[in-house]
């Protein structure tokens, strides 16, 4: 009994000692990573504002479907390139012989780079991180511009090429730059091969007969470059080691747009003259072709996931133009669906940039710059529906009611 009493007393003492104490686990809070203020994917829309007023560049957040930045560029912008993994933009301003350089995530500052007088720049391209190249359609040259200092590099007057250069492609190994020269005024077209290391002109390309080349693209392995000739309707494959034409494929006279799909290693060629889009297998020089019949094709964008391609179309009836997008399955070229966009009064000149089209890097969106309507159509690829039409920045022109009109989208490019 005495032992039992001692045990009870000891237990009560322990309980009393514990009274009023609260025991909780110790937790050290871990602050989460702050959200990235920049967007993960972007699309860039270049818009014109007539011949006397500066154009604009609008950056679109892919995930938010919002315009996050609008920069003022030069007169009559026509083309643009995203460089250094999409961190910088160069816009060719054909109306005042300049390049505009800026960050796509910030409206300012915008650096203006002056090109030689009469350059009329028409195309911007590079495979490098230190130099960007500009096709100068006005004076038949290509300018090299330092990305580091934003100045024109020697030769200051430009690298001489053929008449009226309109497209550039540099091999991914950064060895050779090719200029497609359309020709004009009775002078035939040509393709110029430039040594990108010292910017010297390589010997003329052998086995080549061109009338009016309008596009040139480089294959991802740097072994082939492809030239689209609108006058002959031929796509020519150039062996980049020997600079000789090793294959030709007919896509029809009048074809004026070519896209290289890196995912499927194929070429898409739009021909509005015969209402076709042809895709060519670029994995071999056989260039086997699949022809798709699409009314009034303008330009093509392929999804990076390799599942589909989107073709912008424009049918003119009287003074109006009806725009839309035809969706094809990339596996076999079958038409998947058509997406109507708008019917509006025609105000833009017909060319491959009348309805420029680009696919977002994450394959979630396709963007169509509707020049005539003054907006950008955003297509959701999940269900291939028109999500919204984003108005372009206001222009210096006014409607009959005194309302400012929107600018005209002329080029669309998607970032990484």
C-alpha positions in Angstrom: 0.0 0.0 0.0 2.8 2.4 0.9 4.4 1.7 -2.5 1.1 2.4 -4.3 0.7 5.7 -2.5 4.3 6.7 -3.4 3.6 6.0 -7.1 0.4 8.0 -7.1 2.1 11.0 -5.5 5.0 10.8 -8.0 2.5 10.8 -10.9 0.6 13.8 -9.6 3.9 15.7 -9.2 4.7 15.0 -12.9 1.3 16.2 -14.0 1.6 19.4 -12.0 5.0 20.2 -13.3 3.5 19.9 -16.9 0.6 22.1 -16.1 0.5 25.3 -18.2 3.1 24.2 -20.8 2.2 23.9 -24.5 4.4 22.0 -26.8 4.3 22.9 -30.5 6.6 21.7 -33.4 9.1 24.3 -34.5 8.6 25.4 -38.2 11.0 27.7 -40.0 9.1 29.5 -42.8 10.6 29.1 -46.3 9.9 32.0 -48.6 8.8 30.9 -52.1 10.6 32.0 -55.2 9.2 35.4 -56.3 7.3 35.3 -59.5 9.2 36.2 -62.7 8.1 39.7 -63.7 8.7 38.8 -67.4 6.5 36.5 -69.4 7.7 33.0 -70.4 6.7 33.1 -74.1 6.0 36.1 -76.3 4.9 37.0 -79.8 5.9 40.2 -81.5 3.7 42.2 -83.9 5.1 44.9 -86.2 2.7 47.6 -87.4 2.9 50.3 -90.0 1.6 53.8 -89.6 1.7 55.2 -93.1 4.8 56.7 -94.8 5.1 59.7 -92.6 4.6 58.5 -89.1 6.6 56.1 -86.9 5.3 52.5 -86.7 5.1 50.3 -83.6 6.1 47.0 -82.1 3.7 45.2 -79.7 4.9 42.4 -77.4 2.1 39.9 -76.5 2.3 37.7 -73.4 1.4 34.2 -74.7 0.0 32.9 -71.4 -1.9 36.1 -70.6 -3.2 37.0 -74.1 -2.3 40.6 -73.3 -0.2 43.4 -74.8 2.6 43.9 -72.3 4.8 46.4 -74.2 4.5 48.7 -77.2 7.6 50.4 -78.6 7.8 53.1 -81.2 10.0 52.2 -84.2 10.8 54.0 -87.5 9.0 54.8 -90.7 7.4 51.9 -92.6 8.7 48.9 -90.6 8.5 45.7 -92.6 10.4 42.9 -90.8 12.0 42.0 -87.5 14.2 39.5 -85.8 14.4 38.4 -82.1 18.1 37.8 -81.1 20.0 36.6 -78.1 17.4 34.1 -77.1 14.6 36.6 -77.6 16.0 39.2 -75.3 16.4 41.9 -78.0 14.5 42.9 -81.1 15.7 44.4 -84.4 13.1 46.0 -86.7 13.9 47.0 -90.3 12.4 50.4 -91.1 12.2 50.7 -94.8 11.0 54.3 -94.9 13.9 56.0 -93.1 16.8 53.6 -93.6 17.1 52.6 -90.0 17.0 49.7 -87.6 15.2 50.0 -84.3 16.6 48.0 -81.4 14.9 47.4 -78.0 13.9 44.9 -75.4 10.6 43.1 -76.1 9.6 43.4 -72.4 10.1 47.1 -72.2 8.8 49.9 -74.4 11.9 52.1 -73.9 14.6 52.8 -74.6 14.6 52.3 -78.4 18.0 52.6 -80.1 17.9 53.9 -83.7 20.7 52.5 -85.9 21.3 54.5 -89.1 22.0 52.5 -92.3 23.5 53.9 -95.5 21.2 56.3 -97.3 18.9 54.6 -99.7 19.1 51.3 -98.0 15.4 50.6 -97.8 16.0 47.6 -95.4 13.6 44.8 -96.0 14.8 41.7 -94.0 16.6 41.0 -90.7 18.3 37.7 -89.8 21.1 36.1 -87.9 22.3 32.8 -86.4 24.9 34.6 -84.3 24.8 36.3 -80.9 27.1 39.2 -81.8 26.0 40.3 -85.3 22.7 40.8 -87.1 22.4 41.1 -90.8 20.1 43.4 -92.8 19.0 43.0 -96.5 19.1 46.5 -98.0 16.7 46.3 -101.0 17.3 49.9 -102.0 21.0 49.8 -102.6 21.6 46.0 -103.3 23.7 45.4 -100.2 23.7 43.5 -96.9 24.7 45.4 -93.7 26.3 43.7 -90.7 25.3 45.4 -87.4 27.1 44.7 -84.1 24.6 43.5 -81.5 27.2 44.5 -78.8 27.5 48.1 -79.8 24.5 48.7 -82.2 26.7 50.2 -84.9 27.2 49.2 -88.6 30.3 47.1 -89.0 32.7 47.2 -92.0 32.2 47.4 -94.8 30.2 50.5 -93.9 28.7 50.8 -97.3 27.4 47.2 -97.0 28.3 43.9 -98.5 27.5 44.0 -102.3 25.0 41.4 -103.4 22.5 41.0 -106.3 19.7 43.3 -107.3 16.9 43.9 -104.7 17.8 41.5 -101.8 14.6 40.4 -100.0 15.5 37.4 -97.8 18.5 36.2 -95.8 19.4 32.9 -94.2 22.5 32.1 -92.2 23.5 28.5 -91.6 23.2 27.5 -87.9 27.0 26.8 -87.8 27.5 30.5 -88.6 29.7 29.8 -91.6 27.7 31.2 -94.5 25.1 33.8 -95.1 22.8 33.6 -98.2 21.0 36.5 -99.8 18.0 35.9 -102.1 18.0 38.8 -104.6 14.7 39.1 -106.4 15.9 41.3 -109.2 13.9 44.2 -110.7 13.7 46.5 -113.7 14.5 43.8 -116.2 17.4 42.6 -114.1 17.1 38.9 -113.2 17.4 37.5 -109.7 20.3 35.8 -108.1 21.5 34.2 -104.8 24.7 35.5 -103.2 26.8 33.3 -100.9 28.7 35.3 -98.2 31.5 34.0 -96.0 30.1 35.0 -92.5 33.6 34.8 -90.9 35.3 37.6 -93.0 32.2 38.8 -95.0 33.8 38.1 -98.3 31.7 37.1 -101.3 32.0 33.4 -102.2 32.2 32.2 -105.8 28.9 32.2 -107.7 26.6 29.3 -107.0 27.0 26.6 -109.6 24.2 24.9 -111.6 21.8 27.6 -110.7 19.2 29.3 -112.9 17.0 31.8 -111.1 14.4 34.4 -112.3 13.1 36.0 -109.1 14.2 34.3 -105.8 11.9 35.5 -103.0 12.9 33.4 -100.0 15.9 31.5 -98.6 16.0 29.2 -95.6 18.7 27.1 -94.0 18.3 23.5 -92.8 19.0 22.9 -89.1 22.1 20.7 -89.8 23.7 23.5 -91.9 24.2 21.1 -94.8 21.5 22.5 -97.1 20.0 25.9 -97.9 16.8 26.1 -99.9 15.8 28.9 -102.3 12.2 29.6 -103.6 12.1 31.2 -107.0 8.7 32.8 -107.7 9.4 33.1 -111.4 10.2 29.5 -112.1 8.2 28.0 -109.3 11.1 25.9 -108.2 12.6 25.2 -104.8 16.3 24.6 -105.2 18.5 22.7 -102.6 22.0 24.1 -102.3 24.9 22.0 -100.9 26.5 24.5 -98.5 29.9 22.8 -98.7 30.2 23.2 -102.4 27.7 25.9 -103.1 26.1 23.9 -105.9 22.5 23.2 -106.6 21.9 19.5 -106.0 18.1 19.2 -106.3 15.0 21.0 -107.6 11.4 20.6 -106.8 8.5 22.3 -108.6 5.9 24.1 -106.5 4.3 26.1 -109.3 5.0 29.5 -110.8 3.8 32.3 -108.4 4.8 30.6 -105.2 5.9 33.4 -102.9 6.2 32.1 -99.3 8.4 29.4 -97.8 8.7 28.2 -94.2 11.2 25.7 -92.8 9.7 23.4 -90.1 12.6 22.4 -87.9 10.5 19.8 -86.0 9.5 17.8 -89.0 12.4 18.8 -91.2 10.2 20.0 -94.0 9.5 23.0 -96.2 6.0 24.5 -96.5 5.5 26.6 -99.7 2.4 28.7 -100.3 1.3 29.4 -103.9 -1.7 31.8 -104.1 -1.5 31.7 -107.9 -2.6 28.0 -108.1 -4.3 27.8 -104.6 -1.9 25.2 -103.2 0.4 24.7 -100.2 3.1 22.1 -100.9 5.3 20.6 -98.2 8.6 19.0 -99.2 10.6 16.5 -97.2 13.9 18.1 -96.5 15.5 15.0 -95.0 16.9 14.0 -98.5 17.5 15.6 -101.8 14.6 13.8 -103.3 12.4 16.5 -101.8 9.3 14.4 -102.0 6.2 16.5 -102.1 2.7 16.5 -100.7 0.3 19.0 -102.3 -2.6 20.5 -100.4 -5.4 22.5 -102.1 -6.1 25.6 -100.2 -7.9 28.6 -101.6 -5.9 31.8 -101.5 -3.0 30.8 -99.2 -0.8 33.6 -97.9 1.6 32.3 -95.2 2.2 29.2 -93.1 3.1 28.6 -89.4 3.8 25.2 -88.0 3.4 24.2 -84.3 6.7 23.4 -82.6 5.1 20.2 -81.2 4.8 19.0 -84.8 1.1 18.2 -84.8 -0.4 20.9 -87.1 0.3 23.6 -89.5 -1.8 26.8 -89.9 -2.3 28.6 -93.3 -3.5 32.1 -93.4 -5.8 32.8 -96.4 -7.3 35.9 -97.9 -10.1 36.0 -100.6 -10.7 39.4 -102.3 -14.2 40.2 -103.5 -14.7 43.6 -104.9 -13.3 46.1 -102.3 -13.5 43.6 -99.4 -11.1 40.9 -98.3 -12.2 37.8 -96.3 -9.5 36.4 -94.1 -9.3 33.0 -92.4 -7.0 30.2 -91.3 -6.9 26.6 -92.6 -5.6 24.0 -90.2 -3.9 20.9 -91.5 -2.7 17.7 -89.8 1.1 17.6 -90.1 1.2 13.9 -90.2 -0.6 13.5 -93.6 -1.5 17.0 -94.8 -5.2 16.5 -94.4 -7.4 19.5 -93.7 -8.5 19.5 -90.1 -10.6 22.7 -89.9 -11.1 26.2 -91.1 -11.3 29.2 -88.9 -13.0 32.4 -90.2 -11.5 35.7 -89.1 -12.9 38.8 -90.7 -14.4 40.4 -93.8 -13.3 44.0 -94.1 -12.4 46.7 -96.7 -9.1 45.9 -98.3 -6.5 48.5 -97.5 -3.2 46.6 -97.7 -1.2 45.6 -100.7 -1.3 41.8 -101.4 2.0 40.2 -100.3 3.1 37.4 -98.0 3.0 39.8 -95.1 -0.6 40.8 -95.6 -1.6 38.1 -93.2 1.6 37.2 -91.4 1.2 34.2 -89.1 3.4 32.7 -86.3 3.0 29.9 -83.7 3.9 30.4 -80.1 6.9 28.4 -78.8 4.7 26.4 -76.4 2.3 25.5 -79.3 -0.7 27.0 -77.4 -1.4 29.9 -79.6 -1.2 31.0 -83.3 -1.1 34.7 -84.2 -2.3 36.2 -87.4 -1.5 39.8 -88.2 -4.6 41.1 -90.1 -3.2 44.1 -92.0 -6.6 45.1 -93.5 -8.5 44.9 -90.2 -5.9 46.6 -88.1 -5.7 43.8 -85.4 -4.1 40.5 -84.5 -6.2 37.4 -84.4 -5.2 35.1 -81.6 -6.1 31.4 -82.1 -6.3 28.9 -79.3 -4.8 25.7 -80.6 -6.4 23.5 -77.9 -9.7 23.6 -79.8 -8.6 25.7 -82.9 -10.9 28.6 -82.1 -10.6 32.3 -82.6 -9.9 33.5 -79.0 -9.8 37.2 -79.6 -8.8 40.0 -82.0 -6.3 42.4 -80.4 -6.5 45.9 -81.8 -3.2 47.4 -83.2 -2.0 50.7 -81.7 -3.8 53.8 -83.0 -2.4 55.4 -86.1 -2.2 58.9 -87.4 -5.1 58.3 -89.8 -8.7 59.0 -89.0 -12.0 57.6 -90.2 -14.8 59.7 -91.7 -16.3 60.1 -88.2 -13.0 61.5 -86.8 -12.1 58.4 -84.9 -8.4 57.4 -85.1 -7.8 54.2 -87.1 -5.6 51.4 -86.0 -2.1 50.8 -87.5 -1.7 47.9 -89.9 0.1 44.7 -88.8 2.7 43.8 -91.4 4.9 41.1 -89.6 4.5 38.7 -86.8 7.3 36.7 -85.1 7.1 34.4 -82.1 9.8 34.3 -79.4 11.5 31.3 -77.8 
